[in-house]
Amino acid sequence: MQTGARNLITDVAGLRVGNAQDTTIKTGTTVLVGEAPFTCGVSVMGGAPGTRETDLLAPDKTVQQVDALTLSGGSAFGLDASSGVADALRSAGRGFAVGDQNIPIVPGAILFDLLNGGNKDWAENPYKRLGAEALTTAFDDFTLGSFGAGTGATLATHKGGLGSASMILPSGHTVGALVAVNALGDASPDGQHFWAAPWEVGDEFGNLGLLPCAPTGLPNTKLSSHNTTIAIVATDADLTQAQCMRMATAAHDGMARALVPSHTPMDGDLIFGVSTNAKPLETEVADTLWLGHAAATCLARAIARGVWHARPAAGDTVPCFRP
């Protein structure tokens, strides 16, 4: 399996990622923005999603492309991150043209990180500010682990984090994934191996090897409402909005490979599917099949990478996978 040069979602040319975080609150926001608007669909399979403008991403709706996407902590408060991004993009002249007005289209999704040991006694919702700050840091390279939307993320037994991975298909198309890992379940059954180990490339999350045997009994969980894993899978293949949605749906397989259990009633698990429309498909049926498989594989790897790169901070409620 061949990864892109960075092994990040930004190996899909034309995409950039920015992070902003507040370590006192233990939260943050991550922004994916394109050099130009990009086609976007969405697939929701968790039972408790929190979203902004995702209805607009259905294939039968008028707007087919968006200007940016936000992944944010903060539960419902975090939806305001998209407002900060939209304001900044409007000032830059970006957006859907309606008469003499530009309206940036910035869908978003949130995870619940309000019970992670940070000080949430803010006087003013911080997420609009964090969204705007994240946009200003959007570049090809970005840091994984306890940054952006992964700052305050947790799993059942370890800290979560921000993860990313990429893959180049034999067709020449690039696929990448970006994820904020904050699941009810866990990325590891034993604290020594990752569920995603069969899909690891090199030592991108420690090369710890496969599980020596199948675990028995119920998996580790945090049975409460402070959950949700939110992700983006992207490609340079020329896809319609419906095809982006199908790629995102297939990518949920990667979430299920890397997090056990996943898609629970208390998780708002959601994946955006993105196309920059840069490279035509060679054979539509075959190419879209392998794009879905690659998206699932990248997402499983990105989830493990996010957990692997998480770092400790004062007041943490759970330890890091790597002390």
HUHU-V937341 format. One record per pair of residues at least 24 apart in sequence whose ideal C-beta (glycine too) atoms are under 6 Angstrom apart, sorted by the first residue. I is the first residue (numbers start at 0). GAP is how many residues later the second one is. Records with the same first field share a line. If there is no record, write none. Layout:
I = GAP, GAP
This chain:
0 = 200
1 = 166
2 = 163, 164, 198
3 = 162, 170
6 = 158, 159
7 = 156
8 = 155, 167, 169, 225
9 = 130
10 = 155, 163, 165
11 = 162, 164, 222, 224
13 = 262
14 = 219
15 = 122, 123
16 = 125
17 = 116, 117, 119, 120
18 = 115, 123, 128, 129
19 = 110, 113, 114
20 = 126, 130
21 = 104
23 = 95
24 = 93
25 = 90, 92, 126
26 = 46, 47, 86, 124, 125
27 = 45, 120, 121, 123
28 = 43, 52, 101, 102, 105, 120
29 = 41, 118, 119
30 = 37, 39, 54, 103, 104, 107
31 = 37, 200
32 = 35, 105
36 = 28, 30
37 = 27, 236, 238
38 = 25, 26, 202, 205, 236, 238
39 = 26, 204, 232, 234
40 = 200, 203, 204, 207, 232
41 = 230
42 = 202, 205, 206, 228
43 = 226
44 = 207, 218, 224
45 = 217, 221, 222, 223
46 = 218
47 = 218, 220
48 = 219, 221
49 = 26, 60, 218
50 = 58
51 = 27, 30, 55, 56
52 = 54
53 = 53
58 = 182, 183
62 = 42
63 = 177
65 = 39, 41
66 = 27, 37, 38
67 = 38
68 = 38, 163, 203
69 = 38, 61
70 = 38, 78, 109, 159
71 = 38, 55, 77
72 = 38, 40, 76, 79
73 = 53
74 = 35, 37, 39
76 = 48, 50
77 = 32, 49
78 = 29, 31
79 = 45, 47, 48
80 = 46, 49, 50
81 = 24, 26
82 = 45
83 = 44, 47, 48
84 = 46, 50
87 = 44, 47
108 = 121, 161
110 = 69, 71, 117, 119
111 = 114, 115, 116
112 = 39
114 = 111
115 = 36, 38, 201
116 = 198, 199, 200
117 = 34
143 = 161, 165
144 = 164, 165, 166
145 = 164, 165
148 = 31
149 = 30, 156
152 = 27, 28, 29
153 = 164
154 = 28, 31, 32
155 = 29, 30, 64, 65, 66
156 = 29, 63
157 = 160, 163
158 = 151, 159, 161
160 = 145, 146, 148, 149
161 = 144
162 = 139, 140, 142, 143
163 = 138
164 = 133, 136, 137, 140
166 = 127, 131
168 = 121, 125
170 = 111, 116
172 = 62, 64, 106
173 = 62
174 = 60, 119, 120, 123
175 = 58
176 = 56, 121, 122, 125
177 = 54
178 = 52, 123, 124, 127
179 = 50
180 = 48, 122, 125, 126
181 = 46, 47
182 = 46, 76
183 = 37, 38, 43, 80, 82, 83
184 = 34, 36, 74, 75, 76
185 = 34
186 = 71, 72, 117, 120
188 = 26
193 = 110
194 = 63, 65
195 = 61, 62, 104, 108
198 = 98, 101, 102
203 = 101
204 = 99, 100, 103
205 = 102
218 = 41, 42
224 = 41
226 = 39, 40
227 = 39, 40
228 = 40
229 = 40
230 = 40, 68
231 = 40, 42
232 = 40, 62
233 = 40
234 = 40, 56
235 = 40, 42, 43
236 = 42, 44, 54
237 = 39, 42
238 = 36
242 = 45
243 = 29, 31
244 = 28
246 = 26, 44, 45, 48
247 = 25
249 = 42, 45, 46
250 = 44, 45, 48
252 = 43
253 = 42, 45, 46
256 = 43
257 = 42, 45, 46
